[in-house]
Amino acid sequence: MVSDLAYRPSRPRPASGSPLDVVFAAGGRSRASSVSDEGWAKTSVAMRRSTRRRVKLFALEHDMSMQEVVDLALMEYLSGRE
């Protein structure tokens, strides 16, 4: 178990084979496209503490930033809704 969950700034990294495909495998869809070069916009989102902890642990275990995990998860979720 990872014990150091202290905040560390995230920076976007190019996606290469999404570990989130495992999380969303039940849907039968793979990620539609790689992260685009459109740039990033800051936003603020409130989430449950338990969800934040799960995202943080997933990110640490897969050498990703929390930003990457949330971005990829939202892209996957939204691609199934279009």
VOLO-989054 format. One record per residue: residue number from 0; z, y, x of N, C-alpha, C in turn. Coordinates in steps of 0.001 Angstrom, whole numbers, plus 500000, padded with zeros to 6 digits. Layout:
+-----+--------+--------+--------+--------+--------+--------+--------+--------+--------+
| num |   n.pz |   n.py |   n.px |  ca.pz |  ca.py |  ca.px |   c.pz |   c.py |   c.px |
+-----+--------+--------+--------+--------+--------+--------+--------+--------+--------+
| NUM |      Z |      Y |      X |      Z |      Y |      X |      Z |      Y |      X |
...
+-----+--------+--------+--------+--------+--------+--------+--------+--------+--------+
//
This chain:
+-----+--------+--------+--------+--------+--------+--------+--------+--------+--------+
| num |   n.pz |   n.py |   n.px |  ca.pz |  ca.py |  ca.px |   c.pz |   c.py |   c.px |
+-----+--------+--------+--------+--------+--------+--------+--------+--------+--------+
|   0 | 500000 | 498810 | 500840 | 500000 | 500000 | 500000 | 500000 | 501240 | 500875 |
|   1 | 499280 | 502227 | 500437 | 499190 | 503469 | 501175 | 500393 | 504329 | 500827 |
|   2 | 501129 | 504761 | 501842 | 502340 | 505523 | 501570 | 502130 | 507030 | 501693 |
|   3 | 501124 | 507464 | 502453 | 500908 | 508893 | 502640 | 499879 | 509399 | 501640 |
|   4 | 500355 | 509990 | 500550 | 499462 | 510528 | 499534 | 499429 | 512050 | 499578 |
|   5 | 499771 | 512612 | 500722 | 499784 | 514059 | 500855 | 498378 | 514608 | 500648 |
|   6 | 498310 | 515821 | 500162 | 497025 | 516472 | 499925 | 496271 | 516633 | 501223 |
|   7 | 495018 | 516314 | 501178 | 494139 | 516640 | 502288 | 492867 | 517203 | 501683 |
|   8 | 492365 | 518322 | 502212 | 491170 | 518929 | 501642 | 490013 | 517945 | 501661 |
|   9 | 489216 | 517988 | 500615 | 488068 | 517095 | 500556 | 486812 | 517863 | 500908 |
|  10 | 485850 | 517141 | 501387 | 484548 | 517713 | 501629 | 483518 | 516708 | 501150 |
|  11 | 482456 | 517185 | 500529 | 481457 | 516246 | 500034 | 480777 | 515520 | 501183 |
|  12 | 480588 | 514240 | 501025 | 479882 | 513426 | 502001 | 478722 | 512751 | 501281 |
|  13 | 477652 | 512470 | 501999 | 476533 | 511803 | 501340 | 476952 | 510436 | 500808 |
|  14 | 476491 | 510107 | 499631 | 476814 | 508818 | 499025 | 475913 | 507742 | 499618 |
|  15 | 476502 | 506609 | 499940 | 475719 | 505481 | 500435 | 476302 | 504227 | 499822 |
|  16 | 475636 | 503691 | 498850 | 476152 | 502511 | 498168 | 477479 | 502813 | 497503 |
|  17 | 477465 | 503027 | 496254 | 478647 | 503486 | 495551 | 479682 | 502396 | 495344 |
|  18 | 480905 | 502559 | 495893 | 481955 | 501598 | 495593 | 482372 | 501678 | 494123 |
|  19 | 481964 | 502731 | 493442 | 482288 | 502848 | 492020 | 481448 | 501896 | 491182 |
|  20 | 480359 | 501358 | 491756 | 479573 | 500372 | 491023 | 480455 | 499203 | 490615 |
|  21 | 481431 | 498878 | 491443 | 482361 | 497797 | 491124 | 483195 | 498169 | 489905 |
|  22 | 483645 | 499403 | 489846 | 484472 | 499863 | 488748 | 483697 | 499857 | 487439 |
|  23 | 482427 | 500272 | 487499 | 481629 | 500398 | 486290 | 480675 | 499231 | 486088 |
|  24 | 480892 | 498118 | 486772 | 479979 | 496984 | 486703 | 479849 | 496421 | 485295 |
|  25 | 480876 | 496513 | 484490 | 480838 | 495954 | 483134 | 479735 | 496594 | 482301 |
|  26 | 479399 | 497835 | 482583 | 478354 | 498526 | 481838 | 476957 | 498079 | 482208 |
|  27 | 476825 | 497368 | 483322 | 475538 | 496875 | 483727 | 474603 | 497922 | 484309 |
|  28 | 475060 | 499126 | 484499 | 474225 | 500182 | 485053 | 474676 | 500491 | 486465 |
|  29 | 473748 | 500774 | 487324 | 474107 | 501263 | 488644 | 473986 | 502776 | 488616 |
|  30 | 474504 | 503412 | 489627 | 474462 | 504858 | 489661 | 473023 | 505330 | 489607 |
|  31 | 472717 | 506291 | 488766 | 471350 | 506719 | 488508 | 470703 | 507394 | 489708 |
|  32 | 471421 | 508234 | 490420 | 470827 | 508938 | 491546 | 471900 | 509303 | 492545 |
|  33 | 471464 | 509637 | 493742 | 472425 | 510035 | 494761 | 472854 | 511477 | 494525 |
|  34 | 473893 | 511889 | 495247 | 474405 | 513248 | 495110 | 473296 | 514220 | 495495 |
|  35 | 473049 | 515200 | 494647 | 471967 | 516151 | 494899 | 472422 | 517262 | 495831 |
|  36 | 471472 | 518069 | 496227 | 471746 | 519189 | 497125 | 471966 | 520489 | 496362 |
|  37 | 472366 | 520410 | 495102 | 472489 | 521610 | 494294 | 473703 | 522456 | 494644 |
|  38 | 474612 | 521964 | 495442 | 475794 | 522733 | 495810 | 476978 | 522403 | 494918 |
|  39 | 478110 | 522953 | 495266 | 479353 | 522637 | 494577 | 479918 | 523891 | 493937 |
|  40 | 480572 | 523737 | 492808 | 481277 | 524820 | 492133 | 482731 | 524400 | 491968 |
|  41 | 483621 | 525309 | 492238 | 485050 | 525012 | 492074 | 485407 | 525020 | 490602 |
|  42 | 486302 | 524106 | 490238 | 486810 | 524045 | 488876 | 488231 | 523501 | 488927 |
|  43 | 488913 | 523601 | 487832 | 490271 | 523095 | 487759 | 490378 | 522189 | 486541 |
|  44 | 490922 | 521013 | 486748 | 491048 | 520038 | 485673 | 492456 | 519463 | 485703 |
|  45 | 493082 | 519414 | 484545 | 494392 | 518775 | 484458 | 494181 | 517299 | 484119 |
|  46 | 494953 | 516434 | 484765 | 494887 | 515009 | 484454 | 496279 | 514414 | 484548 |
|  47 | 496429 | 513265 | 483959 | 497727 | 512590 | 484009 | 498084 | 512282 | 485469 |
|  48 | 499358 | 512336 | 485781 | 499808 | 512027 | 487145 | 499391 | 510619 | 487555 |
|  49 | 499504 | 509689 | 486619 | 499145 | 508299 | 486946 | 497650 | 508168 | 487247 |
|  50 | 496819 | 508925 | 486541 | 495375 | 508900 | 486798 | 495076 | 509503 | 488153 |
|  51 | 495717 | 510622 | 488460 | 495504 | 511264 | 489756 | 495900 | 510313 | 490884 |
|  52 | 497002 | 509629 | 490706 | 497456 | 508682 | 491739 | 496444 | 507553 | 491911 |
|  53 | 495916 | 507029 | 490816 | 494920 | 505954 | 490893 | 493648 | 506432 | 491585 |
|  54 | 493223 | 507667 | 491274 | 492042 | 508231 | 491929 | 492302 | 508395 | 493423 |
|  55 | 493459 | 508924 | 493761 | 493816 | 509145 | 495166 | 493854 | 507825 | 495933 |
|  56 | 494478 | 506803 | 495352 | 494537 | 505499 | 496015 | 493149 | 504886 | 496172 |
|  57 | 492332 | 504975 | 495127 | 490972 | 504453 | 495206 | 490211 | 505160 | 496325 |
|  58 | 490334 | 506489 | 496374 | 489647 | 507270 | 497407 | 490099 | 506856 | 498808 |
|  59 | 491388 | 506707 | 499006 | 491906 | 506311 | 500313 | 491449 | 504907 | 500700 |
|  60 | 491476 | 503991 | 499758 | 491090 | 502608 | 500034 | 489601 | 502466 | 500324 |
|  61 | 488790 | 503411 | 499839 | 487339 | 503326 | 500017 | 486801 | 504422 | 500930 |
|  62 | 487687 | 505049 | 501691 | 487311 | 506101 | 502636 | 486452 | 507171 | 501965 |
|  63 | 486922 | 507646 | 500842 | 486229 | 508681 | 500079 | 487195 | 509818 | 499820 |
|  64 | 486654 | 510952 | 499441 | 487517 | 512043 | 498992 | 487721 | 511893 | 497487 |
|  65 | 488756 | 512509 | 496982 | 488983 | 512496 | 495532 | 487802 | 513156 | 494829 |
|  66 | 487260 | 514188 | 495435 | 486105 | 514876 | 494874 | 484939 | 513912 | 494700 |
|  67 | 484683 | 513082 | 495696 | 483602 | 512101 | 495595 | 483848 | 511108 | 494465 |
|  68 | 485067 | 510610 | 494367 | 485393 | 509630 | 493335 | 485174 | 510228 | 491949 |
|  69 | 485708 | 511414 | 491722 | 485582 | 512054 | 490419 | 484119 | 512387 | 490133 |
|  70 | 483400 | 512922 | 491115 | 482002 | 513278 | 490924 | 481160 | 512046 | 490585 |
|  71 | 481328 | 510968 | 491347 | 480565 | 509748 | 491083 | 480929 | 509127 | 489739 |
|  72 | 482209 | 509151 | 489405 | 482634 | 508592 | 488120 | 482042 | 509385 | 486956 |
|  73 | 482054 | 510713 | 487065 | 481484 | 511539 | 486003 | 479972 | 511365 | 485907 |
|  74 | 479287 | 511268 | 487045 | 477840 | 511036 | 487028 | 477528 | 509715 | 486331 |
|  75 | 478280 | 508677 | 486655 | 478075 | 507366 | 486042 | 478353 | 507419 | 484536 |
|  76 | 479436 | 508037 | 484172 | 479811 | 508143 | 482761 | 478746 | 508914 | 481975 |
|  77 | 478338 | 510051 | 482513 | 477371 | 510887 | 481817 | 475979 | 510254 | 481761 |
|  78 | 475600 | 509486 | 482766 | 474278 | 508855 | 482761 | 474185 | 507825 | 481629 |
|  79 | 475286 | 507251 | 481229 | 475292 | 506304 | 480123 | 475287 | 506977 | 478765 |
|  80 | 475489 | 508285 | 478739 | 475576 | 509031 | 477481 | 474287 | 509784 | 477159 |
|  81 | 473353 | 509844 | 478087 | 472131 | 510638 | 477879 | 471077 | 509871 | 477142 |
+-----+--------+--------+--------+--------+--------+--------+--------+--------+--------+
//
